[in-house]
Amino acid sequence: MTDVCSSGLDIGFASLDYLQIGILGVIQGITELLPISSTAHMRVVPAVLGWRDPGSAFSAAMQMAALAAVVSYFWRDVRDVVSGSVTAVRERDFSNKWFLLAVAIILATIPIGIAGLALSSVLNACGSPLRGLMVIGVSCLVMAVLMGVSEFTCRHRRTVEQMRLRDALIVGIAQIGALIPGVSRSGSTLTAALFLNFKREEAARFSFLLGLPAIALAGLKELWVLHKAEIPPEAWSHLFFGILVASVSAFFAIWGLMRFLERFSTWPFVIYRAALGIFLIAAVSTGFLQ
């Protein structure tokens, strides 16, 4: 059996078979971009089915699947941000809306970049306490409450075009919460945008666009860490298979989420997160899950 702890890095996914990796890839792809925490599901599903925890390295590397899905779905926005920013710099038109959005994206990435580097040794370590099911359960419950409060108290009228740099910084700070398993990057940034009175579908768009650099950096960093750890070849084949499967499911997750939020509120996600959090807290407290 493959050593699941390589250079102190948890690579539990290497001990799973391709069917298990495929199932986890589908779940990872869906939950990574919905506001329900992919890390929570990467811990809960294997625990319930009696599989080994795939490890934090698996979840982090799967960011590449999320990156592919977000860039594919929001390709026009990504293209306009890049081309518009280049044009703005060339013409010295720093009031250009696409240039301002690019600055906002960079600004929103700084907080999680600093926090991620500071906590990387704890987050990716074998047996990290942050991946405990009780921690994830409490995180799910707290985020359910915050998302519910945002539905009660906010007006949901603003669009991404009305975004200010202050909004980007606030959402960027909220994105730090994604480092805690159970919080969810999508959940934390979407909730912050809702509190800033963005429309639900615009809050999701805002969340995805601002998260692009963070998603890319997290995924690339994890691939580099795995490379430096010299994990076995079979572990790489498992990982790339999982990324491929997750990319497809992540694209359809975005498509479904955007259409859902155009018509409905986030209450189904609030209820789901609360139920998952209560289940985990109860399961750990009674010894049903360890």
Secondary structure, DSSP 8 states (H G I E B T S, - for coil): ---SEETTEE-GGGGS-HHHHHHHHHHHHHHHHTTT-HHHHHHHHHHHHT-----HHHHHHTHHHHHHHHHHHTHHHHHHHHHHHHHHHHHT-TT-HHHHHHHHHHHHHHHHHHHHHHHHHHHTBTT-GGG-HHHHHHHHHHHHHHHHHHHHH----B-GGG--HHHHHHHHHHHGGGGSTTT-HHHHHHHHHHHTTB-HHHHHHHHHHHHHHHHHHHHHHHHHHHHHTT--HHHHHHHHHHHHHHHHHHHHHHHHHHHHHHHS-SHHHHHHHHHHHHHHHHHHHHTS--
